[in-house]
Structure formats: C-alpha cells, structure tokens
C-alpha cells in the first residue's frame, strides 16, 4: 500500500497493529509484475516508491490478514452467518494492491504507525488560509470553524498557489470575510489544525499562479446546514447509532435526532423531535438510516408529496441502505 497523507491508510494500519499484525516498509523502490488493483481487480505491472507499506500473509496472523484484506468477499455457503468482514482497502478507499509474487527487496519493520502531517504553514498569513478537503479530518475541522463563527468558502475548481496545488472542495478562510476574527485568527487556525490533525496553508495573496483566484465566484460560501437524523422504529437502531456516532464523535457536528413516533401520527413537514415538535422546513438536511419494511407506513402518499416539495425547495435527503431502496422505488 503506497503511503498517503489522507489519514485513512493510517487508520487501517493502526487496526492491524492493534491485532499484532507485522507491517513492513520498503526501503527502496520496486516493481511488482502482477500487482492487482483492489479497485479494478485488474493485474498490472506497477512501480512502487520507497516507503510503501507491505503486509505479508506469511506470519502468525495470516487468517486475520486474509479475512480483512481479501478483495473477493463473496460467500457461497448459504448457511454462513455473521462471520463475514469488509475488505479493508475497499472500505477505506485505499490506493492498494496485492500480489502472489515474492517481493525480494529491502524492508524495515514498522514499530510505530506514522501520523498525518498537521499544523499551519505561514501562520501569520495576510490574505487567507487554505485547507484540502481530502484530509481524513477535514469535516471535523470545518465543524470547528463553523462553531467558532468563521465564514468559509469551498472551491468548485482547482487552483495553484505556486507552491501547492489545491483541488475542488478545498476550503478557504479569507481574512477579509472574517474581520471580526483578525485578533485571534492565527491562534484559532493553529488550534484547529492541531486538534483536528489537518494541514492548513496560509497565503498572502488571493492571486493564484494557475486556476481560479480565491476571490472568484467559483469559490462559494458554505452555510452551516441544520441536520435532522430520523431515529426510532422502523429505522434500525444500529444504523441510527452508527450515523449519530459519525456526527457526535468523528465529525463533531451537531445533528438533531428526530423521533418517528409522532411523524407517523402527523404529516410531514411536522414531526416529533427529542424535545417536542419540529418542522422539516427548519432543516436543510434529512438523514434516514436503514428502515426495514416499515417506511411505507411512515412516508405515505401525502407525506411523500410534501417531502418532494421540500427537496424541490432546496432540501437534501440522504437515505441509506434499505431506506435508499425504498425511495428509489417511491420515485421521488
């Protein structure tokens, strides 16, 4: 697995390390003639750089490794129950390969899993701070920025400062748009970078060497959305818990848990929240966990029409697992 700085690779390596899997690192570049890409399933001849992480199956934990690292997860036995796993490289969207050929190169044992680079370059920037969105904890950093009251923009196009390229989705915190924060902005950027473990880059100019300038209309303001998460049957409690954990512990972005018991007794957009009635029109995002077979009773014809009107007015509906299947059939 080639090194990256997104953070997801290190998450997987930490999991393997906790289970006493031996992890090695190549001390020089090498070529694998039959490297099979996890994402495509196709074999190719590929050169890997020094620093590539290597996990051999010829070790004590080979059963665990084959279980979590295997690409083919199809189980032909119809009586198999609760013993399958996700393919870790695919679940974490890693740039990973596997091969059955021997890799005879210099290696070193990895005793300490590295951390992603974080901190602020050019802390006392004169114009803006920039942050790449592909970082593992960029959503947490954005939530922290919003919690502190910062106005943030998101790039629709790529740009280059002359020292570094930034891609669509990159965030911009402009000093001119946050004048009330000028006395503390450098301190806040350092705190957010350290706490969220993200890399932030300060720039002294909005003029870029390539691509859009930071003041461009293609650098759009991001408005903090108000998010509702449906809980209670027919929504699956485990699916609800997983989604809430993502918001509460990982992203640390506030989300309102909304009960379906009152929703089933009233019509959308009025439904019950943890603290009483809530209006769907007060939310910009509605998240539906896996919902089993009971969604037809929750979202009957009138409710579906009202939900469709809310979406047409700009609302965002996120349906997962069986809830996605329901709405696909409902043809919103």
N, C-alpha and C positions, 0 to 999 in steps of 0.2 A: 504494500500500500504506500504510494508516494506521499511524502509529507504535505500538509497543507496548514493554513492558518485560520481555517473557519472555526475550528474547535470541535467539530463533530467527530473527526478522526480520534482526537484525544479522549473523547467520551468512550468510544469503543475500546480503545487501548486500556483505559482505566478499568473498565468492566473485566476485560480479560486478565489484567494484572491482579485484580482482587481474587480471581479464581486460580491464581498461581500458574497462569499460562506463561511459558517462556517466550519473550519477544526479543527479536534481534533487529539490528540496524546495519544496512550495508555501508561499508567504509569506502567504497568506490562505486562508480557507475558500472552497470552491467546490462546485458541484453538477454531477454528470455525469448526463445524462438517460437514458443507456443503459449503465449500469455492470453488467457481467456478473460475477456472483459465481463465483469459482473452485470453491467447494464445491458449489453447487447448479446451476450452469450457467444460471441464470435472470437475465434483464436486469431492472434496476430503476433508478428514479431515486434517487440517493443523494447526500447531502451529505457532503463530506469536510472535516476540520478543517485549519487551517494546520499545517504540519509534515508533511503526508502526503508520502511518497516517490513520485516519478514517474520512470518509465523509458520513454522514447520509443524506438520502433523506427527513427526517422529519425536514425540515427547509424551510424558505421562498423561497429560490432559487431552490426548488425541480424540477421545469420544466427545468431549465438550466442544473442542475446536470444530470437528466435523459437523456437530449439531448446529452451532450458531453461525458458522462461516460457509456452510454449504449453500450453493446457489439454487439448486433444484429442491424445492420443498414439497413437491407432490407426494402424497401418501396414498399408496394403492390399497392398503389394508382398510377395509370398511369399518372395522371394529376399533380402530385407533381412536383414543380419546385423551385429550388434554396432555399430550406428550410432544406436540409439535412446537417449533420455535420459528421466530422470524429469522430471515437471513440478515445478519447484522450489517454487512456492507450495503445491502439494498435498503434496509430500513433507515439507515443514516445517510443514504445517498452519497456514499463514498466513491472516490475515484480509485477503484480496487480491481485487482486481477488475481487469478490463481493459475497454477501450472502444475503438471505432474513431472516435469523435468527437474533434475537436480540443479541447484543454484550453487555452484562452487566458486564463491567469492569471499573476500574478507568481510567478516561480520563482527559486531560487538554486541554484548548483552545489554539490554536496556533495563537498568535498575530503577530509574526514575522517569516516569512519563512526563514529557515537557508540557508546559503551559503555552497557550496562545500569547502572542505579544500583545501587550496592552499599555496604555499611557497616552500622553498627548505630545505630539511633535509641534514645536513652535507654540508653546503655551500662551504667550502674550501676543496672539495674532491681532492684526489691526483691522481685518475685514470680516472674516468668517471662520467657522470650524466645520470640518467635513468628516463624515463617517460612512464607511462602506456598509451596505445593508446585508451582505453575505456573511457577516460575522455571527458566530453562534449566539451571542447575547445582545445583538443589535436591538431586538424588540424590547428587551429589558431596559437598555439604555434610553430608548425612545420614551418608554413609560416614565422613566426618571426625569427626563427632560420636560415632559408634559406636567408631571407632578410639581416640578419647580417653576412652572409657568412660562417655559420658553416657547417661542414661536419657531416652528421647524418647517423646512421645505424638503420635498422629495424630487429627485431628478427623473425626468422622463427620458432623457437622453444621456449618452456618455460624454465625458469631458476629461481634460488632462491639465493638471496644474503646471506641467513642465517637469516635475519631479515624480509625479504619480498619476496613474490613470484611475478614473472612477467610472462606474457603470450605472445604468438605470437603477433607480431605487436608492442610490446614495443620498444621505441626509445632509442638509446644510443648516447651520445655525448662524444667521447673519447678525453681526453686532448692531447694524443699523436698524434691524427689526426688533431688537431687544435692548433698546437704550436704557430702560429702567434697570437692567441687569449688569451694566458695564462695570460696576464696582466689584461684582462677585463672579462674573462670567468665567474668568480664568480658574478661579478656585472651584467652581461648580464643574467645569469640564474635567479637571483633574480628579475630582471626587467621583464623577460618573464613570470615567474611564477605568479607575481603579476598582470601584465597587462592582461594575458590570463586566469587567475584564474585556474591554473593547479598545480598539485603537482609534484615536481621534487626531485629525490633522488640522493645524491652524494655517490659514492663508492670509497674506497681507494685501491681496488684490482679488477682485471679482473677475478680472480678465484672465481667461484661460488660454493656454497655448494651442489647444485643439478642442473642438466640440463647443458645446454651449457655454456661455458665461454664467456665473452663479446668479446673476440678476435677471436671467432670461425668464420669459413666460413659461418655458418648459421646465422650470424649477418651481413646482406647485406647492402652495401652503398645505400642510397636513393639519386637519382639525381633529382633536381627540374625539373618537366616537363614544357614544354611550351604548354599552353592550348588555344584552339580556341573554341569559342561558336558561333554557327550559329544564326543569327538574321535576321529579315525581313521576309515577307511572302515568302513561305507558312507556315513558323514557327509562331506559336501562340505568340502574343505579351505578354500575361500574363505569359505563360510558360517561355518565354525568360527572362522576368523581374524577375521571381522567382529565376531562376538559377543564373542570374547575381547578384541578391541581396545576395545569399548564398556566392558567391565568394567575392564580394565587401564589404559587411557589416559583415557577420558572420566569414568567414574564413580569409578574408583579403589577399587572394592570387590572384595575377594578372592573368587576363584572357583577351584574345583579342576577341572582338566582330567582327565577320566576316559577311558581308552582302551577301545575296544570289542573289542579282540582277545581279551581274557580274558572279557569279558561273553559273547561268542559261544561260549566253551568251558565256561562255568559257567551257573548260573541266577541270575536276579535274586532276592534283593537283593544277592548278592555279585558284585562286578565289579572289574576292574582299574583302578587309578589310576596316575598317573605314578610313584608311589613304592611300588606294590605293591597288595595287595587293599584294597578299600574296600567299606563296607556302605551300601547305599542308605538304610537306616534311620537312618544318621547324618546324613542330609541332609534339609533341608526343601524344597529346590527342585531339580528336574532339568530342564536345558535341552537340547533336541535341535535341532541345526541341520538344514538341509536334508539329507535322507538318501537320495535317489535311489531305486533299486528294491531295495535290499538289506535294508530294515528287517524284512521278513518273516522273514529268517533270524536276525536279532538278537532280535526280540521274537516268539518262537513262543508257542504257546497257554499253556504253563505260565508263561513269563515275563510274558505279558500279565496273567494272573490275579494274579501276585504284585505287579505294578505297580499293578493296580487296587486291591489291598488296601492298598498304600502310600498311594495317593491317598485312599482312604476313611478312612485313619487321620490325614489332615491334610496329606499331601504335595502339593506343587504341581508339576504337569508343564507345561512350556512347550515346545510343538513349533512349529517354524517351517517355512514353505514346504512342500516335499513331505512332511516329517515330519508336519505338521498334516493333510495329506490322508490319510496312512497311518492315523493314529489316528482320524480321522473314519470311515474305512471299518472300522476294527477295533472301533468302538462301545464304547470304554472307558466 
